[in-house]
Each structure stands twice: as C-alpha cells, then as structure tokens.
Amino acid sequence: MKLSTRARYGIRALLDLARNCDSGPVSLKDVARRQEISMSYLEHLIGPLVTGGLIRTVRGSKGGIVLAKPADNIKLSDAVELLEGSTAPVDCVDCPGNCQRSDNCVTRDVWIELKSAIDGVLSSITLQELVERQKAKHKPTNMFYI
C-alpha cells in the first residue's frame, strides 16, 4: 500500500499544529510555509480534518486552526482514515461481496492480515508521539570550538 500526498501532507499539517499551537490558533499560511505545501492544497486537506473532529477553525483576526483534542488523543489511524479511507490493499477485504471467490480465497486472508498489521501500527502511534520523535531527531548537537 502506498499513501497518497493527501495522507502524508495531512499528517505533516497535524504535526505542525501539535508543535506550534501552544500560543493559540495557527494560520494556514504559516503551516503551508513551514511544511512547503501549497495553500490551495492545504485548504483542500483541512476540510476532512475539521469534519472528522481532529482540528477546528477559529475565526477572527487572530484566528486560524487548532487541534480539536489533545495530541495524545489523536492516532495516526484517525488521520489516515479521514484522508485516505480504508487501508485495505484490495477491495474484497472490506467488501467480500465484490468477489465471488472471497470465501475460499487464501490470498484474501493475507490481504486481511496486511490490513490488520497496517491498522495496528497506525492506531498505536499518537500525534504526541510524533511530536516527541520529531524533537528527538532535531536535538541540538554539542558544538566545540577550538
């Protein structure tokens, strides 16, 4: 399975919000600039995230977007499901009626296991964990000058 830019950019936007929302709402323009995502594409991603209850918009001169709940309550599976839909690698996993071989298909069993593994990983990682991983990747190194 390959995630589209929708999921990848959407999760980057959520991570940006989680890292920068301590001072209040974050403007879409700032998220777009920091994440190098076009404003029009970012606006396209925000809709499902608002509808799905992961972020909310704040109106006004100091408005923008904020996480709708704490980062440790947002799982990656929530975002991927809103932006991509099912993680099933083939249609018959979610809709066995689409294939008359579903009941006896051994490869379908493998696809079900694959979906379960993907869902397990995505649901085990929260947005807060991503924030912590990001901080660990960008720890300042000690500089020694001679």
N, C-alpha and C positions, 0 to 999 in steps of 0.2 A: 504494500500500500504506500502510496506517495501522497503526502499532504500538499494541498494547493497553497498558493500565496495567501489565500483568504485566512486559513488557519494560522500559518506562520506569522503573517503580519498582525493578525488579530491578537495573538498571544504576545507578540512584541509590544503592541499597544497597551495591553493589560499589564504587562510587566513594567512598562514605563509609568503607568498610573500608580501602580503599587509603590514604585520607588520615589515618586515625586509628588504624591498627594498630601503629604504632611502639612503643607502650607495652604491647603484648600483646593478648590477646583483647578484643573489643569486645562489650558486651552488646547484645542485640537491642533492649532498651528504649531504649538511647541512640541507636541507629541510627533507630529508629522516631520518636523525639522530634525528632532533628535533621532528618530527611527528611520529617517530617509524614506518616508512613504509619502506619496503624493496626497495632497489634501482631498482631492476628489475620491481617491481610493479609500482613504481612511474614513471619510464620511460614509462611504458605502458599507464599511465594516461595523461602524458604530451602531447602526440600526438594530441588527440582530442581537448585539450585546446588551442594548438597552431593553429590548423586548424580552430577552431571556433573563433579565434581572441581575446581570453581572455588573453593569455600570448604570449610572443615572446622570442626567444632564442637569446643570444648574444655570438658570438664566440670570442675566444682568451684566453689568459692566465688569464684574469680577467673576463671571460665570465660566463654565467650561464643563468638563466631565470629571466624575469621581467614581471610585469603586462603590457599588451599591451595598457591599458587605465586606467584612474584613478579608484581607488577602489569604488568611489561613482557612477561610471557609469557601474559597473558590478553587475547584480542582481543574486541572487541565482538561479532563474529560468533559467538563461543563462547556468550556470554550470551544473545543473541537466539535462537539455535538451541535452546538448552535451555528457554527460557521461552516462545517463540512457535512453534517448529517451523520449517518451511521459509519462506523469504521469497518463494516463488513467488506471483505475483499471481493466478494461476488454476491449477486442479488439473492441467490437461493438461501443464503444464511438467514436473512431477515424475512424473506417471503418464500418459504418452501413450496408453496403452491405454484410458483412461477416455473417449476421444473418437475416433470413427471417422474424423474429419477431420484428426487430428493430423499425418499425413504430408504433407498438401497445404495446411495452413493457414498462410497468411502472417502472420496476427496472432499465432499461437503463436510464430513466430520473434521477433516484437517482445517478447512476454512473456518469452521466454528471455533476450533481451538485457537487459531490465529487471531480471530476477532476477540476472543476472551483474553488472550495474552496482551493484546494492544490496549484493550479497555482496562485491564488490570494495572498496567503501567501508568496510563493517563489518569486513572482515578486515584492512584497512590501519591501523586505529586500535586501539591498545592501551589498557588501563586506565591505564597510567602516563602516556600522552599526555593522557588526560582529566584526570588529576591536574594536570599541568603547565598545561593550558589553563585549568583552574579557578583555579589560583594566579595566572595572568596576568590573569584577569578581576577578581580581587579584590586587585590591587596597591594598597597604601595610596597615597593621593594626598598630595602635599605641602600642608600647611596653613600659610598665612602669616597671622599676626595683626598687626594694626596698632593 
